[in-house]
Amino acid sequence: MKAIILYIAFFITSFTVSAQELWTLQRCLETGSVNNLSFRLRQLEILSAQTTARSAVMGFLPVVNATANHSYSIGSTIDPATNNRVSSTIQSDNFSVNAQMDIVNFNNFTEARRNKIAVLKATANKAATEAEYSLSILENYFTVLYTQELLKIQQGQFENAKYNLERLKKEAALGSKPQSDLYDMQVSYAQEENNILATTQLLYNQKLALLQFMNVTSTSPDAMVLEHVAMAETNTKPVADLYENALASYPKIKAAELNEAVAAKNVTIQKNGYLPVLSAFYSYSSFYYLPINQPGDVSVNPFWKQLADNKNHYVGLQLSVPLFNGLKTRRDVQLAKIERQKATVGVEQEKIALRQAIEQETAKQEQNIVLVNKLEETRKLAQKSFETTQAKFTNGIVEAIVFTSSKNQLLTTEYNLLKAKFTAQYLSLKLHFLETNGFP
């Protein structure tokens, strides 16, 4: 019976391991870029900008429209023969074709240039969104990875707690250990169980948040296992060099600069409201009329004959010179200038934010490198102290409370060292991304 239970436990464990999915940082980035709806919205903005943009020549194509109307004039008139008023109804049909085109209109050129820049701006906005998303994925990935490794340390130390608890139970039963040591060990054992439970729940929630951030529903958080990221090369470049490289490659800077360029074109468009517009126009028209219920015999030419006889051509040039419109143009120019100033400030804001981010992450990286080296030394000392205390506890020289304190000291050092190592690796990858807009 015992063999059957062990077989079933082994089968369940094997199935759980085989059902786990290994996720790499690259896979998370690629999956998120496909599933995230923000990228689809940005792509639609690009398509919208491309549809709006057109050549300046298109603005000089003529606008042609045709009109036709069919009407009746119902009333009365004087019959000359009888000098009496009689009813009169006249049917009339009017037809015209009108065409107008700009010959000189400065806005056609300016709007065409602005719309081309708008396409580049929409593309840069998408790239900026992708960059921000990649950094968020990186942060969430390392958050989960740290907790995942933290749980492994806790589970490894829990095996030691099981061993010591079982040994202490036997020794307490034989009277070689005081009952108080057993109580202390049971409390320590329960605390470690609680810590493992809390870390397991935290890990589940962090994995769930990462999957939701990638918009993935086909994978369970329990089945998700993150792979370690290859250690990035520690940055040794000065902040000034990193900043100069980042200015040339970081998408948010490019998007802000293109937004400023669009705002500058909008100022020019509003200023063009002071300039005259020269246009040409042409109109062809004709009409047909038919008296209905007129006294006497009224003879009218046929429909097509009247259209030919009544045709009219109207052609000319029109020069429109703005003189005064209630200072509306002046107001629009001032508003456009303010928007450009806001866009200029926006560029400076993005540059300052980028510089400050590089300064902060560089400082943190340097601090974490020093911290890792210091914690490595502390962990070695804590490990030796724990091994000594373990031997003393086994031989009955120290009490359980002293042993537990030494063990907690080692665990705390290992936790801090693990966090410092992952933080240093995360900062190296983030700095590389800020500098090159990509991961190594």
C-alpha positions in Angstrom: 0.0 0.0 0.0 2.8 2.4 0.9 4.5 1.6 -2.5 1.2 2.5 -4.3 1.0 5.8 -2.5 4.6 6.7 -3.3 3.9 5.9 -6.9 0.9 8.1 -7.1 2.8 10.9 -5.4 5.6 10.5 -7.9 3.1 10.5 -10.8 1.4 13.7 -9.6 4.8 15.4 -9.1 6.0 14.4 -12.6 2.7 15.6 -14.2 3.0 19.0 -12.4 6.6 19.5 -13.6 5.8 18.5 -17.2 2.8 20.9 -17.2 4.9 23.9 -16.3 5.7 26.5 -19.0 9.1 28.1 -19.2 8.9 31.8 -19.9 11.9 33.8 -21.0 12.2 37.6 -21.0 12.2 37.6 -24.8 9.0 35.5 -24.9 7.3 37.9 -22.5 8.3 40.9 -24.6 7.1 39.2 -27.9 3.8 38.0 -26.4 3.0 41.3 -24.9 3.7 43.2 -28.1 1.2 40.9 -29.9 -1.5 40.9 -27.3 -1.4 44.5 -25.9 -4.2 46.6 -27.3 -2.2 49.8 -26.8 0.0 48.8 -29.7 -3.0 48.2 -32.0 -4.3 51.7 -31.1 -0.9 53.2 -32.0 -0.9 51.3 -35.3 -4.4 52.6 -36.1 -3.1 56.1 -35.4 -0.3 55.6 -37.9 -2.8 54.4 -40.5 -5.0 57.4 -39.8 -2.0 59.8 -40.2 -1.0 58.1 -43.5 -4.6 58.4 -44.8 -4.6 62.1 -43.9 -1.3 62.9 -45.5 -1.3 63.7 -49.2 0.8 65.5 -51.8 0.5 69.3 -51.9 -0.5 69.0 -55.6 -3.7 67.3 -54.5 -4.7 70.6 -52.8 -4.7 72.3 -56.2 -7.0 69.9 -57.9 -10.3 71.5 -58.9 -13.5 71.1 -56.9 -16.3 70.2 -59.3 -20.0 69.8 -58.5 -23.2 69.6 -60.5 -26.6 70.9 -59.5 -30.1 70.4 -60.9 -33.4 71.6 -59.7 -37.0 71.0 -60.8 -39.6 73.5 -59.7 -43.2 74.8 -60.3 -44.3 78.4 -60.1 -48.0 78.4 -59.2 -49.9 81.7 -59.3 -52.0 83.9 -61.7 -51.5 86.3 -64.6 -53.5 88.9 -66.7 -55.0 87.6 -69.9 -54.5 90.5 -72.4 -57.4 89.4 -74.5 -60.0 89.6 -71.7 -58.1 91.7 -69.2 -59.0 89.1 -66.6 -56.8 87.3 -64.1 -56.3 83.7 -64.9 -54.4 81.0 -63.1 -50.8 80.3 -64.3 -48.4 77.5 -63.6 -44.9 77.3 -65.0 -42.5 74.3 -64.8 -38.8 75.1 -64.8 -35.7 73.0 -64.8 -32.2 74.5 -64.1 -28.9 72.7 -64.6 -25.3 73.8 -63.8 -21.8 72.5 -63.5 -19.4 74.5 -61.3 -15.6 74.1 -60.9 -13.2 76.0 -58.7 -9.5 75.5 -58.0 -6.8 77.3 -56.1 -3.9 78.8 -58.0 -2.1 80.3 -55.1 -2.8 79.0 -51.6 0.1 78.7 -49.2 -1.7 76.5 -46.8 -1.8 73.6 -49.3 2.0 73.3 -49.1 2.2 73.8 -45.3 -0.5 71.3 -44.5 1.1 68.7 -46.7 4.4 69.1 -44.9 2.7 69.0 -41.5 0.8 65.8 -42.4 4.0 64.1 -43.4 5.6 65.0 -40.1 2.4 63.7 -38.4 3.0 60.3 -39.9 6.5 60.2 -38.5 5.1 61.4 -35.1 2.6 58.6 -35.0 5.3 56.1 -35.8 7.5 57.5 -33.0 4.6 57.5 -30.6 4.2 53.7 -31.2 7.9 53.2 -30.6 7.7 55.2 -27.4 4.8 53.1 -26.2 6.7 49.9 -27.0 9.7 51.2 -25.1 7.7 52.0 -22.0 6.0 48.7 -22.2 9.3 46.8 -22.5 10.6 48.6 -19.4 7.4 47.6 -17.5 7.8 44.0 -18.6 11.4 44.0 -17.4 10.5 45.4 -14.0 7.6 42.9 -13.5 9.8 40.0 -14.8 12.5 40.6 -12.3 10.0 41.1 -9.5 8.6 37.7 -10.2 12.0 36.2 -10.7 13.2 37.4 -7.3 10.2 36.0 -5.5 10.6 32.7 -7.4 14.2 32.3 -6.2 13.3 33.5 -2.7 10.8 30.7 -2.4 13.4 28.2 -3.4 15.7 29.4 -0.6 12.9 29.2 1.9 11.9 25.7 0.8 15.5 24.5 0.9 15.9 25.8 4.5 12.6 24.3 5.4 14.1 20.8 4.8 16.6 21.6 7.5 13.8 22.7 9.8 12.0 19.4 9.3 15.1 17.4 10.1 15.8 19.3 13.3 12.2 19.2 14.4 12.0 15.4 14.0 15.3 14.9 15.7 14.3 17.2 18.6 11.0 15.4 19.1 12.9 12.1 19.6 15.5 13.7 21.9 12.8 15.4 24.0 10.9 12.1 24.3 14.1 10.5 25.6 14.7 13.4 28.0 18.0 14.4 26.5 16.6 17.8 25.4 14.3 20.1 27.4 10.7 20.5 26.4 11.3 24.2 26.0 13.7 23.5 23.1 11.0 21.5 21.4 8.5 24.4 21.8 11.0 26.9 20.4 11.7 24.6 17.4 8.0 24.1 16.8 7.4 27.9 16.8 10.3 28.3 14.3 8.9 25.5 12.1 5.5 27.1 12.1 6.9 30.5 11.2 8.9 29.1 8.3 5.7 27.4 7.1 3.9 30.7 7.3 6.7 32.5 5.4 6.6 29.9 2.6 2.8 30.2 2.4 3.0 34.0 2.2 5.8 33.9 -0.4 3.8 31.3 -2.5 0.8 33.5 -2.5 2.8 36.6 -3.3 4.5 34.7 -6.2 1.1 33.6 -7.5 -0.2 37.2 -7.5 2.9 38.6 -9.2 2.7 35.9 -11.9 -1.0 36.7 -12.4 -0.2 40.4 -12.7 2.5 39.7 -15.3 0.2 37.4 -17.3 -2.5 40.1 -17.2 -0.1 42.7 -18.3 0.7 40.6 -21.3 -3.0 39.9 -21.8 -2.4 36.1 -21.6 -5.3 33.9 -20.4 -4.1 30.5 -21.7 -1.5 30.0 -19.0 -2.1 29.5 -15.3 0.2 31.4 -12.8 1.0 28.1 -11.1 2.3 26.7 -14.4 4.4 29.7 -15.2 8.2 29.4 -14.5 10.6 32.2 -15.4 14.0 31.5 -16.8 17.0 33.3 -15.5 18.3 36.2 -17.7 21.8 36.1 -18.9 23.9 38.4 -16.8 24.2 41.8 -18.5 27.6 43.5 -18.7 27.9 46.1 -15.9 27.8 49.6 -17.3 31.1 51.5 -16.9 30.3 54.5 -19.1 30.0 58.0 -17.7 26.5 59.4 -17.3 27.2 62.1 -20.0 28.0 59.4 -22.6 25.0 57.4 -21.7 22.8 60.4 -22.0 24.2 61.5 -25.4 23.6 58.0 -26.8 20.1 57.9 -25.3 19.1 61.2 -26.9 19.8 59.7 -30.3 17.9 56.5 -29.8 15.2 56.8 -27.1 11.8 57.0 -28.8 10.1 59.4 -26.4 12.6 62.1 -27.2 12.0 61.6 -31.0 8.2 61.6 -30.5 8.4 64.9 -28.5 10.6 66.6 -31.1 8.3 65.6 -33.9 5.3 66.9 -31.9 7.2 70.2 -31.7 7.7 70.2 -35.5 4.0 69.6 -36.0 3.2 72.5 -33.7 5.6 74.7 -35.6 3.8 73.9 -38.9 0.5 74.7 -37.2 1.8 78.2 -36.4 2.7 78.7 -40.1 -0.8 77.5 -41.2 -2.4 80.1 -38.9 -0.1 82.8 -40.2 -1.2 81.9 -43.7 -4.6 83.3 -42.8 -3.0 86.8 -43.4 -2.1 85.9 -47.0 -4.4 86.3 -50.1 -5.7 83.3 -52.0 -6.0 83.3 -55.8 -8.5 80.9 -57.4 -10.1 80.3 -60.8 -13.7 79.3 -61.3 -15.9 78.1 -64.2 -19.6 77.5 -64.4 -21.8 76.1 -67.2 -25.6 76.5 -66.8 -28.8 76.1 -68.8 -32.5 75.9 -68.1 -35.9 74.7 -69.5 -39.3 76.1 -68.9 -42.8 75.0 -69.7 -46.1 77.0 -69.1 -48.9 74.8 -67.8 -52.6 75.7 -68.1 -51.9 79.0 -69.9 -54.8 80.7 -71.8 -54.5 80.3 -75.6 -52.1 78.2 -77.5 -48.6 78.6 -76.0 -45.8 77.1 -78.0 -42.4 76.4 -76.4 -39.3 74.8 -77.9 -38.5 71.2 -77.0 -36.4 70.3 -74.0 -33.1 69.8 -75.7 -33.6 72.8 -77.9 -34.1 75.0 -74.9 -31.1 73.6 -73.2 -28.9 74.4 -76.2 -30.4 77.9 -76.7 -30.2 78.8 -72.9 -26.7 77.7 -72.2 -24.4 80.0 -70.4 -20.6 79.9 -69.6 -19.1 81.8 -66.7 -15.4 81.9 -66.1 -13.1 84.1 -64.1 -10.4 84.6 -61.5 -11.0 85.4 -57.8 -8.5 87.1 -55.5 -9.5 86.9 -51.9 -7.5 89.3 -49.7 -8.2 89.1 -45.9 -8.7 92.5 -44.4 -10.5 92.1 -41.1 -12.2 89.2 -39.4 -12.6 90.4 -35.9 -9.0 89.6 -35.0 -9.8 85.9 -35.3 -6.6 85.1 -37.3 -4.4 87.0 -34.8 -6.0 85.0 -32.0 -5.5 81.7 -33.8 -1.8 82.6 -34.4 -1.3 83.4 -30.8 -2.9 80.1 -29.7 -0.7 78.2 -32.2 2.4 79.8 -30.8 1.4 78.9 -27.2 0.9 75.3 -28.3 4.4 75.3 -29.9 5.9 76.7 -26.7 4.2 73.9 -24.8 5.6 71.3 -27.2 9.1 72.8 -26.8 8.7 72.5 -23.0 7.6 69.0 -23.5 10.8 68.1 -25.3 12.8 69.6 -22.5 10.8 67.7 -20.0 11.5 64.4 -21.7 15.2 65.2 -21.9 15.3 66.1 -18.2 13.4 62.9 -17.3 15.7 60.8 -19.3 18.8 62.4 -17.9 17.6 62.0 -14.3 16.6 58.4 -14.9 20.1 57.6 -16.2 21.7 59.4 -13.2 19.5 57.6 -10.7 19.9 54.1 -12.2 23.6 54.6 -12.6 24.0 55.6 -8.9 21.8 52.6 -7.8 23.9 50.3 -10.0 27.1 51.4 -8.4 25.6 51.2 -4.9 24.3 47.7 -5.6 27.7 46.4 -6.9 29.3 47.6 -3.6 26.4 46.1 -1.6 26.7 42.7 -3.4 30.4 42.4 -2.6 29.7 43.3 1.1 26.8 40.9 1.4 28.9 38.1 -0.2 31.3 38.5 2.7 28.5 38.7 5.2 26.9 35.5 3.8 30.1 33.5 4.1 30.4 34.6 7.8 26.8 33.9 8.4 27.1 30.4 6.8 30.1 29.6 9.0 28.3 30.8 12.1 25.2 28.7 11.2 27.3 25.6 10.6 29.0 26.1 14.0 25.7 26.7 15.8 24.2 23.7 14.1 27.0 21.5 15.4 26.7 23.0 18.9 22.9 22.5 18.8 23.3 18.9 17.7 25.7 18.3 20.6 23.4 20.0 23.1 25.7 22.9 23.8 23.3 25.7 22.7 19.5 26.0 23.0 17.0 25.9 20.2 16.4 29.7 20.4 20.1 30.4 19.7 20.0 28.0 16.8 16.9 29.6 15.4 18.5 33.0 15.7 21.6 31.9 13.8 19.5 30.3 11.1 17.3 33.5 10.7 20.5 35.6 10.5 21.7 33.4 7.6 18.4 33.5 5.8 18.2 37.3 6.1 21.7 37.6 4.6 20.8 35.3 1.7 17.5 37.2 1.1 19.4 40.6 1.0 22.1 39.2 -1.2 19.6 37.7 -3.7 17.7 41.0 -3.9 21.0 43.0 -4.4 22.1 40.7 -7.2 18.8 40.8 -9.0 18.6 44.6 -8.6 22.1 45.0 -10.1 21.2 42.8 -13.0 17.9 44.7 -13.6 19.6 48.1 -13.5 22.2 46.9 -16.0 19.5 45.8 -18.4 17.5 49.0 -17.9 20.5 51.3 -18.5 21.4 49.3 -21.6 17.8 49.8 -22.9 17.7 53.5 -22.1 21.0 53.9 -24.1 20.2 51.7 -27.1 16.4 51.2 -27.0 17.0 47.4 -26.9 18.2 44.6 -24.7 21.5 42.9 -25.2 
